[in-house]
């Protein structure tokens, strides 16, 4: 019998010392976490490199926190949308702060025929509509504006999203970062000079990321016609440097399967 595979004090443990299936299951705390479902490329190589699985996750909810409700939505998500519409997928908007602009979305490759706008003003209506869409297992993407949602309500949506093979984005204000959330991925986004975006990732599966990503987010049709003076407009707001604290992450951790069944039963 071989000796147990223990690391000597002061030395890193080598997973190669373990049997093959066990070594494959080993996760290092310094690595990105793993995701259960597939991921969708964001369209930004820098951002993909910092997201578990290399893109926007499916079978989970993702929180996007902004200084204003509709400030950065399409610049951040626009590059990923055309790929999500292939095969008849649709973009579902639940309670957006402004009516969707068909001409502007066409610049991102979103035809009006593949856009579903759910007009809902009350939080309860938005939660109900989002839950019904998730239960229908849609193809495409779900975008819901839930600024006042409580952790328990987000957890319920996350449980439903685990059976949904589409990215699910919940838009919330920056102040929500101080609250617990079961969302496994939380991303803060703000405008940056030069029509870019500043992105921080206060919560993700795996190692923490304390940096700031600078993303160029101008639609391709506008890049050739955008005047230089407009390309240098300063950003009106900045994302906070703070991140979700360890106690908040613990309170907002993803519910287990057993807990999920109990929550859905109520």
N, C-alpha and C positions, 0 to 999 in steps of 0.2 A: 504494500500500500504506500502510495506516495505521501510525502509530508504535506500538511496543510499549507495553502497558499496565502501566507500572511506577509505584509510589507514590514521590513525592518524599520525601527524608529528613525524618523527623519528622511525616509525614502518614500517616493511615490509608489503606490501599488500598481502592478502591471497586470491588466486583465488577461493578458496572454497566458498567465499561469492557470487560468480557470478553464474548465471544459468549454467547448465551442458554444453551445446554446446559452450557457450561463454568462460567458464573456460578452455575447451579443446583447444581453439584457442589462449589462452594467452601464450606469449613467454617471458621468463625472459632474460634480457640482460646478465646475468651471465651463461646462458645455451648455449649448442651447438645449432646451427641453424638446421632447418629442410630442407630436400631435397625433390624435387618433385617426382623423380623416385626411383627405387630400388637401392640398393648399393651392391657391390661385396666385400666380405671379402678380405683383402689384404694379409692374411697369417701371419700377425704380430699382436698379440693381443694388444701390446702397441700402435701401429699406429691406429688400428681400434677404440680404445678407445678415440682417439683425433680427429676423422673425423666425421663430421655430418652424421648421418645415420649408422655409424659403418662400413664404408668401402669405396671403390672407387665408386664415383657416376656414374650413367648412366644419360642420358638426359642432359648432361652438358659436358663442356670441363674442363680438369684438366691440369694445367701447372706444369711441372716438371723441375726445374732449377738445373743445374749441373755445376761443374767447367770445365768439358770436355764433348763433345757431346755424347760419348758412354760409359762413365766411370761407371755408376751405374745402367744402365737401367734394365738389366736382374736380378740383385740381388734384386732390389726393386720390380719389377713386376713379377718375376718368380714364386713365390708361388701362385699367383692368376691365372696364365694362364691356368693350367689344367682344373679348374672348368669352365672357359670361353669357352673351346673347346667342352664341352659336348653338344650333340645334333647337331653336325656338325658345330659348330662355327669355325671361322678362326681368325688368328692374321694378321692384315694388317699393313705393314711397309711402310711408305711413306718417301722416301729420307733419309734412315739411312746413317750415315757417313761411315759405313763399311758394306760389304756384310754379310748377316746373315750366321752364322756358324751352319749348320744343326746338327752336332754332339753335339755341346755345347747346343743348344736349346733342343735337345732330353733329356739332363740331367734335364731340367726343365719340361719335359712332353709335349713338343710341336713337334708333328710329322711334317716332311717336307711337307706332303700332305695338312696340314691345315695352311700353312704359305703362305701369299701373299706378294711379294716384289715388290713395285712400285719404279722403278729407275727414279728419277727426280732430276736434279741438280739446276734448276732455281726456285726461290721462287714462281713465278707465276704458274709454273707447279705443284709444291707441293701443293699450295693452291687449285688449280683446282681439282687435283686428290683426295685430302682429302674431298673436298666438294661433289664430285661425289660419293665417298664411303658412306658418311653420308646420302646422299639422298636415297641411296639404302637400308637404314635401316639394316645394317649387324648384324649378330650374332657373338659374339666373342669380339674383342677389336681392336681399331684403334690407332696406334702409328705414329705420324707425327713429323718430325724434322723441325722446323720453326724458326730458330734463328733470322731472320730479320723481322719477321711479325710485322705489325703495329696493334695498338689496334682495329682499325676499321675492319681489316681483321680477327682478332681473334673473334671479336663480331659476325661477319657473320658466322663463323664456329660454334660458340656457339649456335646461333639461329637454325642452321641446326641440331645440336646435340640434341636439345630438343625433337626431334622426333625419336631419336636413342636409342634403349634399349641396348646399349653397352658402356662400358667406352671408353672415348676418351682422349688420352694423347698427349699433345703438349710439345716437348722438346725444351728448350730455355736456353741460357747462364745465369749465375748468374747476369750479368749486367742488364738483362731485369727486374730485381726486382725494379729498379729505375723508371720504366715506368708504366703508367696506364695499367690495363688489365681488361677486362670484365669477365675473368675466375673466377668463385666463389670459386675455390680452387687452391691455389698455394703452392707447396711443394718444399723445397730446400733439396738436398741430396748430401752427399759427403762421401768418403771412411773414415773408422775409423780403428784403430788398431784391429788386430785379425780377419781380413776379415769381419768386420762388416760395418754398415752404420750409419752415423749421419744424422738425419732427423730433419728439422725445418719446421714449418707451418706458414709462414708469412701472409697468408690470408686464412680465412675459414668463413663460415657463422656462426654467433654467437660470443661467447666470444673469445677474443684473446688468443693465446697460445704462451708464450715467452720461453718455455723450449726447451730442446734438447732431442730427443729420440735416444737411442742407440739400434740398431737392429742387431741381429745375422743373417747374410744372406749368409750362405754357403749351396750349394745344398746338399741334403741328401746323394747322392752317394759319395760325397767327404769328408763328415765328418769323416768317418772311416779311410781314407787314407791320409788326409792332415797332412804333417809333422809338428811338433810343431814349428820349426823354421819359417815356412811359416805362421803359425797362428799368429805370432807376428810382421808381417811386418807393419811399421808405415804407416798411411794414407798419401798419397801424397798431399792432398788438404783439406781444411776445408770450410764449408759453412759459409757465412757471418752471423753475429749476427743481422744485421739490418733487419727491417721488412718494409713492405709496409706502407707508411705513410697514415694518414687519408685522406689527400687531394687526394692522388693517388687512394685510394680505392673508393672515391667518383666519380672520373673521370672514373673509370673502372667498375662501378657497372653494373649489368646485365640489359640489355635492357628490357623494358616492352613489352607486346604483341603488342601494337600499334606501338611502335618504331621499333619492329622487322619487322612488315609488311612494314613499310616505307623503312627500310634498304634493304630488299629483293627486293623491287620494283625498286631499282636503279642498 
